[in-house]
């Protein structure tokens, strides 16, 4: 190793016996080392990685540390010492190598924010476990114990990763977060193949990555609670206020809601006035910092009010009121729970009662603009026929053994009760 590369010896604590094992790892702290690391990783068939970050009141999470495990190396990248990590993220966006992660949504966000591209060759062990077990999302320590029989220490779960230097315990905790990912990947890939769900897994990975990109690039003003009750003119005001708040939050690196709460945005849109006095009279604007924002808010609302009607947003679709929804959702959700148990797939991965409500609205009234989650892809393949049979009265539920964890039994029309 070059003189500029720092080497360290950490103590590895494995399970409850606290075996001490010397582990050689490299610490990357300079742009040159990042470039070299990226070149090395391009030559690997795979590598596992994880991040430590601080969320809190920032517009985006603050990256503090990247942990990497490849065939013959363990690496810590000090993200606070190196401002430009684009060479690393470029490798993450390429395939090969395969990237192994656990619950990699935040890691995918870091990649997209850094270079404007999503990861490729993405193997998320948390998603894979959801297709072959009955819990999603499952924590890393739980998966390691369940599939590998190793119990991990949890002493540093609430550590402040911004502080330097890192203690030996922090280093060990960080490296342990990636050390077992390759073995988990092998176990879960084999289980996916045995269950015939490799295609489902790949489809779900693509769907989740696409959702991340949409969330980072699209305006989500229409998701503010109560927005669907506004007319088009007021929706134009809400959209303008949301974009103004988002731009201000980005420039100050603060969370948007710490600038101005969602309920205040909605109330301003409802009132549809740019009069500073009337804005100041809104309950919640008593704080001096909000009073100072009123001139900017007024200009924002004036701009929205001046828009011609053809520039107003379209109405937000309102799901139909289904009188039978509560009962039907309860029955279908109970069926889904039992189906997931029988097929050994996590219900948290498949869908929620709200997803079933959307499916019912689409199936019975076809008023939703696009097919809901349960009506597309692998989910439609998994639950579609069963739900259709249930609506047709060809599937019912009966109580089997009331003392079991899953006491219900699915009974099909052509299946004699037992």
C-alpha positions in Angstrom: 0.0 0.0 0.0 1.1 3.6 -0.7 2.4 5.9 2.0 -0.8 8.0 1.6 -3.0 5.1 2.5 -3.9 4.8 6.1 -4.0 1.3 7.6 -5.8 0.3 10.8 -6.3 -2.7 13.0 -9.7 -3.1 14.5 -11.2 -5.6 16.8 -14.0 -7.7 15.5 -16.7 -8.6 18.0 -18.8 -11.5 16.8 -21.8 -12.8 18.6 -22.1 -13.0 22.4 -18.7 -14.7 22.9 -16.9 -11.5 21.8 -14.2 -13.3 19.8 -11.3 -10.9 19.1 -10.1 -11.2 15.5 -7.5 -8.9 13.9 -9.1 -7.3 10.8 -7.0 -5.3 8.4 -8.9 -2.4 6.8 -8.1 0.7 4.8 -9.3 4.2 5.5 -9.8 6.5 2.5 -9.4 10.2 3.3 -8.2 11.9 0.1 -9.6 12.4 -3.5 -6.6 10.4 -4.9 -7.5 7.5 -2.7 -11.2 7.7 -3.8 -10.0 7.5 -7.5 -7.8 4.5 -6.7 -10.6 2.8 -4.8 -13.0 3.3 -7.7 -10.5 1.7 -10.1 -10.1 -1.2 -7.8 -13.9 -1.7 -7.4 -14.4 -1.7 -11.2 -12.3 -4.9 -11.3 -14.4 -6.7 -8.7 -17.4 -8.9 -9.6 -19.2 -7.6 -6.6 -18.8 -5.4 -3.5 -21.0 -4.8 -0.5 -21.4 -1.3 1.0 -23.4 0.7 3.5 -23.4 4.3 4.7 -23.6 6.1 8.0 -25.3 9.5 7.9 -27.1 12.1 9.9 -30.7 13.0 8.9 -32.4 15.4 11.2 -33.4 18.9 10.1 -31.4 19.0 6.9 -32.8 19.1 3.3 -30.9 15.9 2.5 -29.1 13.5 4.8 -25.5 14.3 5.6 -23.2 11.5 4.6 -20.5 10.7 7.1 -19.0 7.3 6.3 -19.1 4.7 3.6 -18.2 1.1 4.5 -17.2 -1.3 1.7 -16.5 -5.0 1.7 -15.1 -6.8 -1.4 -13.3 -10.1 -1.9 -10.0 -9.2 -0.3 -10.6 -5.8 1.4 -12.6 -3.9 3.9 -12.6 -0.1 3.4 -13.9 2.9 5.3 -14.4 6.1 3.3 -14.4 9.2 5.4 -17.1 11.2 3.6 -16.4 14.2 5.8 -12.8 14.3 4.7 -13.5 13.9 1.0 -16.0 16.3 -0.6 -16.0 14.8 -4.1 -17.1 11.2 -4.0 -18.4 11.1 -7.6 -15.8 8.5 -8.7 -17.3 6.0 -6.2 -20.9 6.8 -7.1 -20.0 6.4 -10.8 -19.0 2.8 -10.0 -22.2 2.3 -8.1 -24.2 3.3 -11.2 -22.4 0.8 -13.5 -22.7 -2.9 -13.9 -20.7 -4.9 -13.3 -19.8 -5.0 -10.5 -22.9 -6.1 -8.5 -23.6 -4.0 -5.4 -24.9 -5.7 -2.3 -26.8 -3.5 0.2 -29.3 -3.8 3.0 -32.3 -1.5 2.8 -30.5 0.6 0.2 -33.0 3.4 -0.4 -30.8 6.1 1.3 -27.7 4.8 -0.6 -29.6 5.0 -3.9 -30.6 8.6 -3.0 -26.9 9.5 -2.3 -26.0 8.1 -5.7 -28.7 10.0 -7.6 -28.0 13.2 -5.8 -24.3 12.9 -6.5 -24.3 12.0 -10.2 -27.9 12.2 -11.4 -28.1 8.4 -12.1 -29.5 5.5 -10.2 -27.5 2.5 -9.0 -27.2 -0.6 -11.3 -26.6 -4.2 -10.5 -28.4 -3.7 -7.2 -28.9 -6.6 -4.8 -30.8 -5.5 -1.7 -30.8 -8.3 0.9 -33.8 -6.8 2.7 -36.0 -7.0 -0.4 -34.7 -10.5 -1.2 -35.6 -11.7 2.3 -39.1 -10.3 1.9 -39.7 -12.8 -1.0 -38.6 -15.8 1.0 -39.5 -15.1 4.6 -42.4 -13.6 6.4 -41.0 -10.3 7.6 -40.4 -7.0 5.7 -38.6 -4.8 6.2 -36.3 -6.9 8.4 -33.3 -5.3 10.1 -29.7 -6.3 9.2 -28.9 -7.9 12.6 -32.1 -10.0 12.4 -31.3 -11.3 8.9 -27.7 -12.1 9.9 -28.9 -14.1 12.9 -31.7 -15.8 11.0 -29.8 -16.8 7.9 -26.2 -17.0 9.1 -26.5 -17.8 12.8 -24.4 -14.8 13.9 -25.5 -12.4 16.6 -24.2 -8.9 16.1 -23.5 -6.3 18.8 -25.7 -3.2 18.8 -23.8 -0.8 21.0 -23.3 1.9 18.4 -26.8 2.2 16.9 -27.2 5.7 18.3 -23.7 7.0 17.7 -22.9 10.4 16.3 -21.1 9.6 13.0 -20.0 13.2 12.5 -17.5 13.1 15.4 -13.8 12.3 14.7 -11.7 10.3 15.4 -13.9 7.2 15.2 -13.4 4.9 18.1 -12.4 1.2 17.6 -15.9 0.2 18.6 -17.4 2.6 16.0 -15.1 1.2 13.3 -16.0 -2.4 14.2 -19.7 -1.6 14.2 -19.4 0.0 10.7 -17.4 -2.8 9.2 -19.8 -5.4 10.6 -22.6 -3.7 8.7 -21.1 -4.9 5.4 -19.0 -7.9 6.5 -21.9 -10.4 6.3 -23.7 -8.9 3.3 -21.9 -11.2 0.7 -22.8 -14.4 2.6 -26.4 -13.1 3.0 -26.6 -12.5 -0.7 -25.6 -16.0 -1.5 -28.1 -17.5 0.9 -31.0 -15.3 -0.3 -30.1 -15.7 -4.0 -30.3 -19.4 -3.6 -33.6 -19.1 -1.8 -35.0 -16.8 -4.5 -34.1 -19.4 -7.1 -35.6 -22.2 -5.1 -38.9 -20.3 -4.8 -38.9 -19.2 -8.4 -39.0 -15.6 -7.5 -35.8 -14.2 -9.0 -37.9 -12.3 -11.6 -40.2 -10.9 -9.0 -37.2 -9.7 -7.0 -35.6 -7.9 -10.0 -38.9 -6.3 -10.8 -39.3 -5.0 -7.3 -35.8 -3.6 -7.2 -36.4 -1.6 -10.4 -39.8 -0.4 -9.0 -38.2 0.9 -5.8 -35.3 2.6 -7.6 -37.8 4.3 -10.0 -39.8 5.5 -7.0 -36.7 7.0 -5.5 -35.9 8.9 -8.7 -39.5 10.2 -9.0 -39.5 11.3 -5.4 -36.2 13.3 -5.9 -37.2 14.8 -9.2 -40.9 15.4 -9.2 -42.9 18.0 -7.3 -45.0 16.3 -4.6 -47.1 19.3 -3.7 -50.3 17.4 -4.5 -49.5 14.9 -1.7 -50.1 17.5 1.0 -53.0 16.3 3.2 -56.2 18.1 2.2 -54.9 19.2 -1.3 -57.5 17.1 -3.1 -60.3 19.3 -1.6 -59.0 22.5 -3.3 -60.3 23.8 -6.6 -57.8 24.3 -9.5 -57.1 28.0 -8.7 -56.2 27.2 -5.2 -54.2 24.2 -6.3 -52.1 26.6 -8.4 -51.4 28.6 -5.2 -50.5 25.5 -3.3 -48.1 24.4 -6.0 -46.4 27.8 -6.1 -46.0 27.9 -2.3 -44.6 24.3 -2.3 -42.0 25.1 -4.9 -41.0 28.3 -3.2 -40.6 26.5 0.1 -38.7 23.7 -1.5 -36.2 26.1 -3.2 -35.7 28.0 0.1 -35.2 24.8 2.0 -32.7 23.5 -0.5 -30.7 26.8 -0.4 -30.6 26.7 3.4 -30.1 22.9 3.7 -33.1 22.6 5.9 -36.1 20.3 5.8 -39.0 21.9 4.0 -41.4 21.5 6.8 -39.0 23.4 9.2 -39.4 26.4 6.8 -43.2 26.3 6.8 -45.6 23.5 7.9 -47.8 21.7 5.4 -51.0 22.8 7.2 -50.0 26.4 6.8 -49.3 26.0 3.1 -52.8 24.5 2.7 -54.4 27.3 4.7 -52.8 30.0 2.6 -54.0 28.2 -0.5 -57.5 28.0 0.9 -57.6 31.7 1.7 -56.3 32.6 -1.8 -55.2 36.1 -0.8 -51.9 37.8 -1.3 -52.7 40.6 1.2 -49.9 40.6 3.8 -52.2 41.6 6.6 -54.5 38.6 5.9 -51.5 36.3 5.7 -50.2 37.6 9.0 -53.6 36.9 10.6 -53.4 33.2 9.8 -53.1 31.2 13.0 -49.5 29.9 13.2 -47.8 33.0 11.7 -47.1 34.6 15.1 -43.5 33.6 15.1 -41.1 36.5 14.1 -39.3 34.3 11.5 -42.6 33.6 9.7 -43.6 37.2 9.9 -40.3 38.0 8.0 -41.3 35.6 5.2 -44.7 37.3 4.6 -43.4 39.6 1.7 -42.0 36.6 -0.1 -45.1 34.5 0.5 -47.3 37.4 -0.8 -45.3 37.7 -4.0 -45.5 33.9 -4.5 -49.3 33.9 -4.1 -49.6 37.0 -6.4 -47.8 35.1 -9.1 -50.1 32.1 -8.8 -53.2 34.2 -8.8 -52.0 35.9 -12.1 -51.7 32.6 -13.9 -54.3 32.0 -16.7 -56.7 29.2 -16.2 -55.0 26.9 -18.7 -51.9 27.0 -16.4 -53.7 25.8 -13.3 -53.2 22.2 -12.2 -55.8 19.6 -13.0 -58.0 18.5 -10.1 -56.5 15.8 -7.9 -58.4 12.5 -8.5 -60.6 11.6 -5.5 -61.0 7.9 -4.9 -64.7 6.9 -4.9 -66.5 6.3 -1.7 -67.1 2.5 -1.5 -69.8 1.8 1.1 -68.6 -1.8 1.4 -64.9 -0.9 1.4 -64.3 -1.4 5.2 -65.8 -4.9 5.3 -64.3 -6.0 1.9 -60.9 -4.6 2.9 -60.9 -6.5 6.2 -61.8 -9.8 4.4 -59.3 -9.4 1.6 -56.6 -8.4 4.0 -57.2 -11.5 6.1 -57.0 -13.5 2.9 -53.8 -11.8 2.0 -52.3 -12.5 5.4 -53.1 -16.2 5.1 -51.9 -16.4 1.5 -48.6 -14.8 2.4 -48.1 -17.2 5.2 -48.8 -20.2 2.9 -46.4 -18.9 0.2 -43.7 -17.7 2.7 -43.6 -14.1 1.5 -43.7 -11.0 3.7 -47.1 -9.2 3.7 -45.2 -6.0 4.3 -43.6 -6.4 0.9 -46.9 -7.2 -0.9 -49.2 -4.5 0.3 -51.2 -2.8 3.0 -55.0 -2.3 3.7 -54.7 1.0 1.8 -53.3 -0.8 -1.2 -56.3 -3.2 -1.0 -58.7 -0.2 -0.9 -57.0 1.2 -4.0 -57.3 -2.2 -5.7 -61.0 -2.3 -4.9 -61.6 1.2 -6.3 -59.9 0.2 -9.5 -61.5 -3.2 -9.8 -65.1 -2.2 -9.0 -65.2 1.4 -10.4 -62.2 1.8 -12.6 -61.9 5.5 -11.6 -58.2 5.6 -10.8 -56.1 7.1 -13.5 -53.5 4.4 -13.4 -53.6 0.8 -12.1 -52.7 0.6 -8.4 -49.8 -1.4 -7.0 -51.7 -4.6 -6.4 -53.0 -4.6 -10.0 -49.6 -4.5 -11.7 -46.5 -6.7 -12.0 -45.6 -9.5 -9.7 -48.2 -8.4 -7.1 -51.0 -8.8 -9.7 -49.6 -12.3 -10.4 -49.5 -13.2 -6.7 -52.8 -11.8 -5.5 -54.9 -11.0 -8.5 -56.5 -14.4 -9.2 -57.0 -15.0 -5.4 -58.8 -11.7 -4.9 -60.9 -12.3 -8.0 -62.0 -15.7 -6.6 -62.8 -14.1 -3.3 -65.0 -11.4 -4.9 -66.7 -14.2 -6.8 -67.4 -16.2 -3.6 -65.1 -19.1 -4.6 -62.7 -18.5 -1.7 -63.6 -18.3 2.0 -61.9 -18.3 5.3 -62.3 -20.8 8.2 -60.8 -21.1 11.6 -58.3 -24.0 11.7 -56.4 -24.3 15.0 -57.2 -21.2 17.1 -54.0 -21.7 19.1 -51.7 -21.3 16.1 -50.0 -18.1 15.1 -52.0 -18.2 11.9 -55.3 -19.8 12.9 -57.2 -19.1 9.6 -57.3 -21.5 6.6 -58.1 -20.6 3.0 -60.9 -22.8 1.6 -61.4 -22.9 -2.2 -64.7 -23.8 -3.8 -63.3 -27.0 -5.3 -61.5 -27.9 -2.0 -63.5 -30.0 0.5 -63.4 -28.5 4.0 -61.2 -30.4 6.4 
